[in-house]
Amino acid sequence: MRGVFLETLGDPGAEAALRAAEQAHGDRERYLVSCGQLQAHLERWEDLQQTAADLLATNADSAFGYLYRGMAAAGLGDLAQARADLARAGELAQEQQLHEVYITSRTLLVNLMQSGTW
């Protein structure tokens, strides 16, 4: 996702690259999931928070949307929101058989518990 990297660098071509990437994906939800993966990796919490909101606006039952919103909340220090969203992500992931999302959400919840911020 060239656009996310360009955005990180403050490059003015980022917006055009992001639009092109969305068109190439052909599906808004898949595009947002890809953006969120990179934003999480780069710890761009505010951007990830917006991507999560966009995912949840696209699909109110998006396990990825709740996962990303929980990750962003944890990164921004809102631990109560992080716990609620990560728990919901796990529930939805289990229902939708998204095993990786389920494991990730539960692992992040355990990490919050072990860090003493539970």
C-alpha positions as CSV (number, residue, x, y, z in Angstrom):
1,M,0.0,0.0,0.0
2,R,2.2,2.7,-1.4
3,G,-0.4,5.4,-0.4
4,V,-0.1,4.6,3.3
5,F,3.7,4.9,3.2
6,L,3.5,8.1,1.2
7,E,0.9,9.4,3.7
8,T,3.4,8.6,6.5
9,L,6.0,10.6,4.7
10,G,3.7,13.5,4.2
11,D,4.0,13.1,0.4
12,P,1.3,15.1,-1.5
13,G,0.9,12.1,-3.9
14,A,-0.5,10.0,-1.1
15,E,-4.1,10.8,-1.8
16,A,-4.0,9.8,-5.4
17,A,-2.1,6.6,-4.5
18,L,-4.7,5.7,-1.9
19,R,-7.6,6.2,-4.4
20,A,-5.8,4.0,-7.0
21,A,-5.3,1.3,-4.4
22,E,-8.9,1.3,-3.4
23,Q,-9.9,1.0,-7.1
24,A,-7.4,-1.9,-7.5
25,H,-8.9,-3.8,-4.6
26,G,-12.4,-3.5,-6.1
27,D,-14.0,-3.9,-2.7
28,R,-13.9,-1.1,-0.1
29,E,-13.9,-3.5,2.9
30,R,-10.9,-5.4,1.7
31,Y,-9.1,-2.2,0.9
32,L,-9.7,-0.9,4.4
33,V,-8.5,-4.1,6.0
34,S,-5.3,-3.8,4.0
35,C,-4.8,-0.2,5.0
36,G,-5.5,-1.1,8.6
37,Q,-2.9,-3.8,8.6
38,L,-0.2,-1.3,7.5
39,Q,-1.4,1.4,9.9
40,A,-1.3,-1.0,12.8
41,H,2.2,-2.1,11.8
42,L,3.4,1.5,11.6
43,E,1.6,2.4,14.9
44,R,-0.4,5.2,13.2
45,W,-3.1,5.0,15.8
46,E,-5.2,8.0,14.7
47,D,-5.2,6.8,11.1
48,L,-6.1,3.3,12.3
49,Q,-8.9,4.7,14.4
50,Q,-10.4,6.4,11.3
51,T,-9.9,3.2,9.2
52,A,-11.8,1.2,11.9
53,A,-14.6,3.8,11.8
54,D,-14.8,3.5,8.0
55,L,-14.8,-0.3,8.3
56,L,-17.6,-0.3,10.8
57,A,-19.6,2.2,8.7
58,T,-19.2,-0.2,5.7
59,N,-20.0,-3.3,7.8
60,A,-21.3,-2.9,11.3
61,D,-20.3,-6.5,12.1
62,S,-16.7,-6.2,10.8
63,A,-14.4,-8.2,13.1
64,F,-11.5,-6.3,11.6
65,G,-13.2,-3.0,12.4
66,Y,-13.5,-3.8,16.0
67,L,-10.0,-5.3,16.1
68,Y,-8.5,-2.2,14.6
69,R,-10.5,0.2,16.8
70,G,-9.4,-1.8,19.8
71,M,-5.8,-1.7,18.7
72,A,-6.0,2.1,18.1
73,A,-7.7,2.6,21.5
74,A,-4.9,0.7,23.2
75,G,-2.3,2.6,21.3
76,L,-3.9,5.9,22.3
77,G,-4.3,4.9,26.0
78,D,-8.1,4.3,26.1
79,L,-7.9,0.9,27.7
80,A,-11.6,0.5,28.5
81,Q,-12.5,1.1,24.9
82,A,-9.7,-1.3,23.8
83,R,-10.9,-4.1,26.0
84,A,-14.5,-3.7,24.8
85,D,-13.6,-3.6,21.2
86,L,-11.1,-6.4,21.3
87,A,-13.7,-8.6,23.1
88,R,-16.2,-7.8,20.4
89,A,-13.7,-8.5,17.7
90,G,-13.1,-11.9,19.1
91,E,-16.8,-12.7,19.3
92,L,-17.4,-11.6,15.7
93,A,-14.3,-13.4,14.5
94,Q,-15.4,-16.6,16.1
95,E,-18.8,-16.3,14.5
96,Q,-17.3,-15.5,11.1
97,Q,-14.6,-18.1,11.4
98,L,-11.8,-15.6,11.1
99,H,-9.3,-17.5,13.2
100,E,-6.4,-15.1,12.9
101,V,-8.5,-12.2,14.0
102,Y,-9.9,-14.2,16.9
103,I,-6.4,-15.2,18.0
104,T,-5.0,-11.7,17.6
105,S,-7.9,-10.1,19.6
106,R,-7.5,-12.6,22.4
107,T,-3.7,-12.3,22.5
108,L,-4.0,-8.5,22.7
109,L,-6.5,-8.8,25.6
110,V,-4.1,-11.1,27.4
111,N,-1.3,-8.7,26.9
112,L,-3.5,-5.9,28.4
113,M,-4.2,-8.1,31.4
114,Q,-0.5,-9.0,31.9
115,S,0.6,-5.4,31.6
116,G,-1.4,-4.6,34.7
117,T,-3.6,-2.1,32.8
118,W,-6.6,-4.4,32.9
